[in-house]
């Protein structure tokens, strides 16, 4: 069967011209449409019948948007953006649960659609989400709260800026702890403005963060476990290497934990450091301040000019495994036995501070231990009721220590490839300053916060002696309820540089009354006594044991011993 081809008419010249003109028109139209893509997008929001309605205005003649669908980041409810006319479009939420997360998500989507070169005028962040007349929020704050604080912790700069502005408009004090925590890592005007607006407080300058914290700790804040969980998430997101230290809350009060500005292990400890005998230690000057330890007859000096750069020494002395933990911010140096049962712990610096006190961690379990407390308060060991044994430590000059212990050795300063230990520059300015760097609370104004004290905890009683008063005499016979003690004081020139002003040792006294003349210690019967690191020893061999005590700044002692007595030692004319 034959099939006939359709008859084709020849193309006329007019048709060719028509097609050419049409092509030019379409090309021009396409270019015009292309150039009409908006450079500015103004977003306005309102609540209508439990739906969030967005009005987007552009500066173009045609809207480049068609049907756009996306999902919210909170509860998975679906959004449908519908074009209304050539000048813009409205969007309606299909869910009746409105939260700020929805609004912020719309803004992010719109920004991504337009590209980073276009300006987005977020008018809804400043006006549309709250009623100007009643100050009532038009979004479900309870549903939005977690999203907002999570955005502060993990969002980018732009998101934090927008969230801080919206939080300001809520005027909700519940956000204050979160805003202050963010200041540790991000200083920006929006967060500062939100803080000042909601709190009614203004702090500025180098001590502003400390002042914000100490103000916050006096407020009736509803502290709860979710805040502490969020705070640990914040630390881990900003300092990922800290994740292993944040396994659980433990008994640590996380209100008072702040970041010290360094990652875990950022201050290298001295692990089994090399030592040299005193006769070879010509690097050190006679008036250099040292921490002196003597265990089972073996003496060792740890110079502060070295400990400033390490803060921890994991060592072995007199057959015991010890850790010298030093917190320059508190002025507290503590000598621990780091063996507990069959475990020998190795300590390191966490980068966190608790009430301005160094939080160290053990490398075996990654538990957190305050330097002054000497027990794990967070991490796997927090529930084990471990308290490290302490040894007396003597703070004195290198010259005095060598005279008392001519057979002493000292940490070898040539053992490091990174530090010269030429000066005390790590904390020079801090030592001569009268204020602290990190927050601690509550303050006790009976003494200046950085006055030096010698503290004793004895028979469930704690007492602090102001060293400025103690150093007016060499011997103090005192009575602590049922315990008679004697304090021996040796001043040295370190105080003029902000260092420890004196060596203070405490010993049992029993019924003796001691006096000291020309470095000779005698009792009321004229019997001479020899001063050792462990005890006072009479000529007949009677021994009065040393009582453990610690020298540190007043604010640090009071923070960890809030019920402490303060001894008023009237100076002798």
C-alpha positions as CSV (number, residue, x, y, z in Angstrom):
1,X,0.0,0.0,0.0
2,X,1.5,3.3,-1.1
3,X,1.7,6.1,1.5
4,X,1.6,9.7,0.2
5,X,3.9,12.3,1.7
6,X,2.2,15.4,2.9
7,X,2.6,18.3,0.5
8,X,5.1,20.9,1.8
9,X,4.8,24.4,0.8
10,X,8.0,26.3,0.0
11,X,9.1,28.8,2.7
12,X,8.4,32.3,1.8
13,X,10.7,35.3,2.4
14,X,8.1,36.7,4.8
15,X,8.3,33.6,7.0
16,X,12.0,33.8,7.2
17,X,11.8,37.4,8.3
18,X,9.1,36.6,10.9
19,X,11.3,33.9,12.4
20,X,14.3,36.1,12.6
21,X,12.3,38.9,14.3
22,X,10.8,36.4,16.7
23,X,14.2,35.0,17.6
24,X,15.5,38.5,18.3
25,X,12.5,39.2,20.5
26,X,12.9,36.0,22.5
27,X,16.6,36.7,22.9
28,X,15.9,40.2,24.2
29,X,13.2,38.9,26.5
30,X,15.5,36.3,27.9
31,X,18.2,38.9,28.5
32,X,15.6,41.2,30.1
33,X,14.4,38.4,32.4
34,X,18.0,37.5,33.3
35,X,18.8,41.1,34.3
36,X,15.5,41.2,36.3
37,X,16.8,38.8,38.9
38,X,16.6,40.8,42.1
39,X,19.7,42.1,43.8
40,X,17.7,43.1,47.0
41,X,15.3,41.0,48.9
42,X,13.2,42.4,51.7
43,X,11.5,39.8,54.0
44,X,8.6,40.7,56.2
45,X,6.9,38.2,58.5
46,X,3.6,38.0,60.4
47,X,1.5,35.4,62.1
48,X,-2.0,34.7,60.6
49,X,-4.2,32.0,61.9
50,X,-1.3,30.1,63.5
51,X,0.6,30.3,60.3
52,X,3.8,32.1,59.6
53,X,3.3,34.3,56.5
54,X,6.3,35.7,54.8
55,X,6.1,38.6,52.4
56,X,9.2,38.9,50.1
57,X,9.6,42.1,48.1
58,X,12.1,42.4,45.3
59,X,13.4,45.3,43.2
60,X,12.7,43.4,39.9
61,X,9.7,43.5,37.5
62,X,9.4,39.8,37.5
63,X,9.7,37.4,40.4
64,X,12.3,34.8,39.7
65,X,10.7,32.4,42.2
66,X,8.2,29.7,41.3
67,X,7.0,26.9,43.4
68,X,9.6,26.2,46.0
69,X,9.4,23.4,48.6
70,X,11.7,22.7,51.5
71,X,11.6,21.2,55.0
72,X,12.0,22.9,58.3
73,X,14.9,21.9,60.5
74,X,12.8,21.4,63.7
75,X,9.9,19.1,63.3
76,X,9.9,18.2,59.6
77,X,6.7,20.1,58.7
78,X,6.5,21.0,55.1
79,X,6.7,24.5,53.7
80,X,5.2,25.6,50.3
81,X,6.2,29.0,48.9
82,X,3.5,30.2,46.4
83,X,3.8,33.0,43.9
84,X,1.1,35.6,44.2
85,X,2.0,38.2,41.6
86,X,4.8,39.6,39.7
87,X,6.0,41.8,42.5
88,X,6.5,39.1,45.1
89,X,4.9,36.1,46.8
90,X,3.6,34.9,50.2
91,X,4.5,31.7,51.9
92,X,2.3,29.7,54.2
93,X,3.4,27.0,56.7
94,X,1.4,23.8,56.5
95,X,2.1,23.2,60.2
96,X,0.4,25.1,63.1
97,X,3.6,24.9,65.2
98,X,5.5,28.1,64.7
99,X,9.0,28.4,66.0
100,X,11.9,30.7,65.4
101,X,13.7,27.8,63.8
102,X,11.2,28.0,60.9
103,X,11.8,31.7,60.4
104,X,15.6,31.3,60.5
105,X,15.5,28.4,58.1
106,X,13.5,30.4,55.6
107,X,16.0,33.2,55.8
108,X,18.9,30.7,55.2
109,X,17.1,29.1,52.2
110,X,16.4,32.5,50.6
111,X,20.0,33.6,51.1
112,X,21.2,30.4,49.4
113,X,18.8,30.9,46.5
114,X,19.9,34.4,45.8
115,X,23.6,33.8,46.4
116,X,26.1,35.6,48.7
117,X,26.3,38.7,46.4
118,X,22.7,39.8,47.1
119,X,21.6,41.8,50.1
120,X,19.0,40.3,52.3
121,X,17.1,42.8,54.5
122,X,16.0,40.8,57.5
123,X,13.3,43.2,58.7
124,X,11.5,40.3,60.4
125,X,14.4,39.9,62.9
126,X,13.9,43.4,64.2
127,X,10.2,43.9,64.1
128,X,7.9,41.2,62.7
129,X,8.5,38.5,65.3
130,X,7.3,40.5,68.2
131,X,4.5,42.9,68.9
132,X,5.8,46.4,69.2
133,X,2.9,47.5,71.4
134,X,2.7,44.5,73.8
135,X,6.3,43.2,73.5
136,X,4.8,39.8,73.2
137,X,6.7,37.4,70.9
138,X,4.8,36.1,68.0
139,X,6.6,32.8,67.9
140,X,6.5,29.8,70.3
141,X,9.4,30.6,72.6
142,X,9.4,27.3,74.3
143,X,9.7,25.5,71.0
144,X,12.4,27.9,69.8
145,X,14.6,28.1,72.9
146,X,16.7,25.0,72.3
147,X,17.2,25.9,68.7
148,X,18.3,29.4,69.6
149,X,20.9,28.3,72.1
150,X,22.2,25.6,69.9
151,X,22.6,28.2,67.1
152,X,24.6,30.3,69.4
153,X,26.9,27.4,70.2
154,X,27.4,25.9,66.7
155,X,26.2,28.5,64.2
156,X,28.4,30.6,62.0
157,X,29.1,34.3,62.6
158,X,26.0,35.5,60.6
159,X,23.7,33.1,62.4
160,X,25.0,34.1,65.8
161,X,24.5,37.8,65.0
162,X,20.9,37.2,63.9
163,X,20.1,35.0,66.9
164,X,21.6,37.5,69.3
165,X,19.5,40.3,67.9
166,X,16.3,38.2,68.2
167,X,17.2,37.2,71.7
168,X,17.6,40.8,72.6
169,X,14.0,41.5,71.4
170,X,12.6,38.7,73.6
171,X,14.1,40.4,76.7
172,X,14.1,37.0,78.3
173,X,16.6,36.6,81.2
174,X,16.8,32.9,80.7
175,X,19.1,33.5,77.8
176,X,21.7,35.4,79.9
177,X,23.9,32.4,81.0
178,X,24.1,31.2,77.4
179,X,25.1,34.7,76.0
180,X,27.8,35.0,78.7
181,X,29.2,31.6,77.9
182,X,29.4,32.5,74.2
183,X,31.6,35.5,75.1
184,X,34.4,33.1,75.9
185,X,34.7,32.3,72.3
186,X,33.0,35.1,70.3
187,X,33.1,38.8,71.1
188,X,30.7,40.7,68.9
189,X,28.4,43.7,69.3
190,X,25.1,41.9,68.9
191,X,25.8,39.6,71.8
192,X,27.1,42.4,73.9
193,X,24.0,44.5,73.1
194,X,21.7,41.7,74.0
195,X,23.4,41.1,77.3
196,X,23.3,44.8,78.2
197,X,19.7,45.2,77.2
198,X,18.3,42.2,79.0
199,X,20.5,42.5,82.1
200,X,20.6,46.2,82.5
201,X,24.4,45.9,83.2
202,X,27.4,47.2,81.3
203,X,30.9,45.8,81.6
204,X,33.8,46.7,79.4
205,X,37.5,46.4,79.2
206,X,39.9,43.6,79.8
207,X,38.0,42.3,82.9
208,X,34.5,42.4,81.3
209,X,34.1,38.6,81.0
210,X,35.1,38.0,84.6
211,X,32.7,40.7,85.7
212,X,29.8,39.2,83.6
213,X,30.4,35.8,85.2
214,X,30.6,37.1,88.8
215,X,27.5,39.2,88.3
216,X,25.6,36.2,86.8
217,X,26.5,34.0,89.7
218,X,24.7,36.4,92.1
219,X,21.5,36.2,90.1
220,X,18.5,33.8,90.7
221,X,19.2,31.7,87.7
222,X,17.4,28.4,87.2
223,X,20.5,26.2,86.7
224,X,19.7,22.8,85.4
225,X,21.3,19.8,83.8
226,X,20.3,20.8,80.3
227,X,22.4,24.0,80.7
228,X,25.5,22.0,81.7
229,X,24.9,19.6,78.9
230,X,24.8,22.5,76.5
231,X,27.9,24.1,78.0
232,X,29.9,20.9,77.5
233,X,28.6,20.7,73.9
234,X,29.8,24.3,73.5
235,X,33.3,23.5,74.8
236,X,33.6,20.4,72.6
237,X,32.4,22.3,69.5
238,X,35.0,25.1,70.0
239,X,37.8,22.9,71.2
240,X,37.3,19.4,69.7
241,X,40.2,17.9,71.6
242,X,38.3,18.6,74.8
243,X,35.6,16.1,74.0
244,X,37.2,13.3,75.9
245,X,37.2,15.4,79.1
246,X,33.5,16.1,79.0
247,X,32.1,12.6,79.4
248,X,29.9,13.4,82.3
249,X,29.0,16.2,84.7
250,X,30.2,14.5,87.9
251,X,30.0,16.5,91.0
252,X,31.7,19.5,89.4
253,X,29.6,22.7,89.5
254,X,29.8,23.6,85.8
255,X,28.6,27.2,86.5
256,X,32.1,28.0,87.6
257,X,34.0,26.3,84.8
258,X,35.5,28.5,82.1
259,X,37.9,28.0,79.3
260,X,41.4,29.2,79.9
261,X,42.2,29.7,76.3
262,X,44.4,26.7,75.6
263,X,43.6,23.1,74.4
264,X,44.1,20.0,76.6
265,X,47.9,19.4,76.9
266,X,48.6,23.0,75.7
267,X,50.9,23.6,78.7
268,X,53.4,20.7,78.5
269,X,54.0,19.0,81.9
270,X,57.5,18.0,83.2
271,X,57.4,14.2,83.0
272,X,60.2,12.6,85.0
273,X,62.4,15.6,84.5
274,X,66.1,15.5,84.5
275,X,67.8,16.8,87.6
276,X,71.3,18.2,88.4
277,X,73.0,18.6,91.8
278,X,73.0,22.0,93.4
279,X,76.7,22.5,92.8
280,X,76.1,22.4,89.0
281,X,73.1,24.7,89.0
282,X,74.8,28.0,88.3
283,X,71.9,29.0,86.0
284,X,69.8,29.9,89.1
285,X,70.2,33.1,91.1
286,X,70.3,33.1,94.9
287,X,67.0,34.9,95.2
288,X,65.1,32.8,92.7
289,X,61.9,31.5,94.3
290,X,61.6,27.7,94.3
291,X,59.2,25.1,95.6
292,X,61.2,22.7,97.8
293,X,60.2,19.1,98.4
294,X,61.8,16.6,100.8
295,X,60.4,13.0,101.0
296,X,62.1,10.2,102.9
297,X,65.4,12.3,103.1
298,X,65.6,13.1,99.4
299,X,65.3,16.9,98.6
300,X,64.5,18.5,95.3
301,X,63.9,22.1,94.1
302,X,61.3,23.1,91.4
303,X,62.1,26.7,90.4
304,X,59.1,28.9,89.7
305,X,60.7,30.3,86.6
306,X,60.4,26.8,85.2
307,X,57.1,25.9,86.7
308,X,55.5,29.0,85.3
309,X,55.8,27.4,81.8
310,X,54.8,23.8,82.8
311,X,52.5,24.1,85.9
312,X,52.8,20.3,86.4
313,X,55.6,17.9,87.2
314,X,55.0,14.2,87.2
315,X,58.0,12.9,89.1
316,X,59.4,10.4,91.5
317,X,61.1,11.4,94.8
318,X,62.2,9.5,97.8
319,X,60.7,6.3,96.3
320,X,57.2,8.0,96.0
321,X,55.4,8.9,92.7
322,X,54.6,12.5,93.1
323,X,52.9,15.3,91.1
324,X,53.6,19.0,91.8
325,X,50.6,20.9,90.6
326,X,50.9,24.6,90.3
327,X,48.2,27.2,89.5
328,X,49.8,30.6,88.9
329,X,46.3,32.3,88.8
330,X,45.7,31.1,92.4
331,X,49.2,31.1,93.6
332,X,48.6,27.5,94.8
333,X,51.3,24.9,94.6
334,X,50.4,21.4,95.9
335,X,52.5,18.3,96.1
336,X,50.5,15.1,95.7
337,X,51.2,11.4,95.9
338,X,49.9,10.3,92.5
339,X,49.7,6.6,93.3
340,X,46.2,5.4,94.3
341,X,46.2,1.7,95.0
342,X,47.9,0.0,92.1
343,X,47.4,3.0,89.7
344,X,50.0,5.6,89.1
345,X,48.3,8.6,87.6
346,X,50.0,11.0,85.1
347,X,48.5,14.5,85.2
348,X,48.2,17.1,82.4
349,X,46.6,20.5,81.9
350,X,43.0,20.5,80.7
351,X,42.8,24.1,79.5
352,X,39.7,24.6,81.8
353,X,39.5,26.6,85.0
354,X,37.2,26.1,88.0
355,X,36.7,29.2,90.1
356,X,40.0,30.5,88.5
357,X,41.7,27.3,89.7
358,X,43.6,25.0,87.3
359,X,41.7,21.9,86.3
360,X,44.1,19.1,85.6
361,X,43.2,15.7,84.1
362,X,44.7,12.3,84.5
363,X,45.8,10.7,81.3
364,X,44.6,7.3,82.4
365,X,40.8,8.1,82.7
366,X,40.5,11.7,81.5
367,X,38.9,12.7,84.7
368,X,39.1,16.4,85.9
369,X,40.8,17.3,89.2
370,X,40.9,20.9,90.6
371,X,44.5,21.8,91.6
372,X,43.5,22.9,95.2
373,X,41.0,20.1,95.8
374,X,43.2,17.2,94.7
375,X,40.2,14.9,93.9
376,X,38.4,14.0,90.7
377,X,35.1,15.9,90.3
378,X,34.1,15.0,86.8
379,X,34.8,12.1,84.5
380,X,35.0,8.3,85.2
381,X,36.6,8.8,88.7
382,X,34.1,11.4,89.9
383,X,32.1,8.8,92.0
384,X,35.2,7.0,93.5
385,X,35.8,9.3,96.5
386,X,39.5,9.6,95.7
387,X,41.5,12.2,97.6
388,X,45.2,12.4,96.8
389,X,47.6,12.3,99.7
390,X,49.6,15.5,100.1
391,X,53.1,16.3,101.2
392,X,54.3,19.6,102.7
393,X,55.9,21.9,100.2
394,X,58.3,24.7,101.2
395,X,58.3,28.0,99.2
396,X,61.6,29.8,99.6
397,X,64.6,31.1,97.8
398,X,67.2,28.9,96.0
399,X,69.9,30.2,98.4
400,X,67.9,29.3,101.6
401,X,66.9,25.9,100.2
402,X,70.5,25.0,99.5
403,X,71.6,26.1,102.9
404,X,69.0,23.9,104.5
405,X,69.6,21.0,102.0
406,X,73.1,21.1,100.6
407,X,72.5,17.7,99.0
408,X,69.5,18.8,97.1
409,X,69.1,18.5,93.4
410,X,67.1,20.7,91.1
411,X,65.2,20.4,87.8
412,X,67.7,20.8,84.9
413,X,66.8,23.9,82.9
414,X,68.7,22.6,79.8
415,X,66.2,19.7,79.5
416,X,63.8,21.7,77.3
417,X,64.2,22.5,73.6
418,X,61.4,25.1,73.7
419,X,61.9,27.2,76.9
420,X,64.9,29.3,78.0
421,X,63.5,30.1,81.4
422,X,65.4,33.3,81.4
423,X,62.6,35.3,83.1
424,X,59.3,35.0,84.8
425,X,57.6,36.7,81.9
426,X,54.7,34.2,81.7
427,X,53.0,35.8,84.7
428,X,54.9,39.0,85.4
429,X,52.1,41.4,84.9
430,X,49.6,39.2,86.7
431,X,51.7,38.9,89.8
432,X,52.0,42.7,90.2
433,X,48.3,43.3,89.4
434,X,45.9,43.6,92.3
435,X,43.0,41.8,90.5
436,X,42.4,38.4,89.1
437,X,42.1,37.4,85.4
438,X,39.5,34.6,85.7
439,X,36.2,34.7,87.6
440,X,35.7,33.4,91.1
441,X,32.8,33.8,93.5
442,X,31.8,34.7,96.0
443,X,34.4,37.3,97.0
444,X,35.3,38.0,100.6
445,X,36.3,41.5,101.3
446,X,38.0,40.9,104.7
447,X,41.2,40.9,102.7
448,X,42.2,42.1,99.2
449,X,41.6,39.3,96.7
450,X,45.3,38.7,96.0
451,X,46.6,39.1,99.5
452,X,48.8,36.1,100.4
453,X,47.6,33.8,103.2
454,X,48.8,30.6,104.8
455,X,45.9,28.2,105.2
456,X,45.5,25.2,107.5
457,X,42.7,22.6,107.5
458,X,42.9,20.8,110.8
459,X,40.3,18.6,112.6
460,X,37.5,19.9,110.2
461,X,38.5,23.5,111.0
462,X,40.0,25.8,108.4
463,X,41.9,29.0,109.2
464,X,43.8,31.5,107.1
465,X,46.7,33.6,108.4
466,X,47.5,36.8,106.5
467,X,51.2,36.5,105.6
468,X,51.6,40.3,105.7
469,X,50.9,40.1,109.4
470,X,52.8,36.9,110.0
471,X,56.1,38.2,108.6
472,X,56.3,40.8,111.3
473,X,57.6,38.0,113.6
474,X,59.6,34.8,113.1
475,X,57.6,32.7,115.6
476,X,53.9,32.5,116.3
477,X,52.6,30.3,119.1
478,X,48.9,29.7,118.4
479,X,45.9,27.6,119.6
480,X,43.4,26.1,117.1
481,X,40.7,24.9,119.4
482,X,42.2,21.7,120.9
483,X,45.3,21.8,118.8
484,X,48.4,23.8,119.8
485,X,50.6,24.9,116.9
486,X,53.6,27.0,116.1
487,X,54.2,28.9,112.9
488,X,57.8,29.6,111.8
489,X,58.2,32.5,109.3
490,X,61.1,33.4,107.1
491,X,60.8,36.5,104.9
492,X,62.6,36.9,101.7
493,X,62.8,39.5,98.9
494,X,60.4,37.9,96.5
495,X,57.4,40.0,97.6
496,X,58.7,43.1,95.8
497,X,58.1,41.3,92.5
498,X,54.7,40.0,93.4
499,X,56.1,36.6,94.4
500,X,55.5,34.7,97.6
501,X,56.5,37.0,100.4
502,X,57.7,34.5,103.0
503,X,58.3,30.8,103.9
504,X,55.7,29.6,106.5
505,X,55.8,26.2,108.2
506,X,53.4,24.9,110.8
507,X,54.3,22.3,113.5
508,X,52.7,20.7,116.5
509,X,53.5,22.6,119.7
510,X,52.0,20.6,122.6
511,X,52.7,22.6,125.8
512,X,55.8,24.3,124.5
513,X,56.3,28.0,124.0
514,X,58.8,28.8,121.3
515,X,61.0,31.7,120.6
516,X,63.6,32.3,117.9
517,X,66.8,34.4,118.1
518,X,69.5,34.4,115.4
519,X,68.0,31.4,113.6
520,X,68.0,29.4,116.9
521,X,64.7,28.0,117.9
522,X,64.3,27.4,121.7
523,X,61.4,26.5,124.0
524,X,60.5,28.2,127.3
525,X,63.0,26.0,129.1
526,X,65.9,27.2,126.9
527,X,66.1,23.9,125.1
528,X,67.2,24.2,121.4
529,X,65.2,22.6,118.6
530,X,66.3,21.8,115.1
531,X,64.0,22.7,112.2
532,X,63.6,20.0,109.5
533,X,61.1,19.6,106.7
534,X,59.2,16.9,108.6
535,X,59.4,17.9,112.2
536,X,60.9,20.0,115.0
537,X,63.5,17.9,116.8
538,X,64.8,18.6,120.3
539,X,68.3,17.8,121.5
540,X,66.9,14.7,123.3
541,X,65.3,13.4,120.1
542,X,61.7,14.5,120.8
543,X,59.8,15.2,117.6
544,X,56.9,17.6,116.9
545,X,55.4,16.8,113.5
546,X,54.9,19.2,110.7
547,X,51.3,20.2,110.1
548,X,50.2,20.5,106.4
549,X,49.5,24.1,105.2
550,X,49.3,25.9,101.9
551,X,50.2,29.4,100.8
552,X,48.0,31.0,98.1
553,X,46.0,34.1,97.3
554,X,43.1,34.9,99.7
555,X,40.4,34.6,97.0
556,X,41.5,31.1,96.2
557,X,41.7,29.9,99.7
558,X,38.3,31.4,100.5
559,X,36.7,30.0,97.3
560,X,37.6,26.4,98.3
561,X,37.1,27.0,102.0
562,X,34.1,29.4,102.2
563,X,33.6,28.8,106.0
564,X,37.2,29.6,106.8
565,X,38.2,31.6,109.8
566,X,40.6,34.5,109.2
567,X,43.2,35.0,112.0
568,X,43.8,38.6,112.9
569,X,47.5,38.6,113.9
570,X,48.1,42.0,115.4
571,X,51.6,43.2,114.3
572,X,54.2,43.8,116.9
573,X,55.5,47.4,117.0
